[in-house]
Structures are given as structure tokens and as C-alpha cells.
Amino acid sequence: QVQLAESGGGSVQAGGSLKLACTASTYTSSYLCMGWFRQAPGTQREWVAGINNGGDMTYADSVKGRFTITKDNAKDTLFLQMTSLEPEDTAMYYCAAEGVYWRRCRSHEYSIWGQGTQVTVSS
């Protein structure tokens, strides 16, 4: 089993930027896909962005054009570069990975999860 650990969360003003990182205990290239999710208080967890082992990136409509997901296989790290942040982006952000089933990637049902890092955007 692998362990994922998020970092880089914090408090920023609206319009600002923040870069999250997710370190893995195994090589990121070993996974079929990796992604970022977020959950605000009182809401369901929401898929934000994903990247497969070929480097193809996908995004939720709510963050498209503002967030960029990347991974550094050499450093076993997944990133989420967030720009033009707004208060509605405030949430706990989670890193996730799937190494077995492509259908889980497509349905955003990743099997391996980090514990989250808090992002707070003030107006």
C-alpha cells in the first residue's frame, strides 16, 4: 500500500495563487491516474483535476483555466497549481491515486487517498 501526503495549503486572498503538492511513497509513474479532490464543509467531496500515466490532464468545469495539475515522476510528487483563487475554492484538498482499474479513474473513484490540506481563500 502507498501513502500520499499533501502539503502547500494555507490562507490566501482572492485573486491569489497557491501550489499544492502530494508526495507518494512509491513512484508516481506507477499509478494509472492521480488526481485532486476537494470538500467544503457541508458538501460532498468534489473531483477537481486528474492526470493519467500518459500525462493527459482533465479538469472540473469549475476550475478549468485556473488550475493546473502536473506530476514530477522523478520526485514522486503530484502538484496542483491554483491561480485566480476565489472564496468558493475554500475547501480541504485531497490527493488521490489509482493503480489498478481504469474505470475508477474515469468515475473519479480513486482507491488511495491522502489526509488533505486546507485551502482558505478570503475576499
Order of alpha helices (4+ residues) and beta strands (2+ residues): beta-beta-beta-beta-beta-beta-beta-beta-beta-alpha-beta-beta
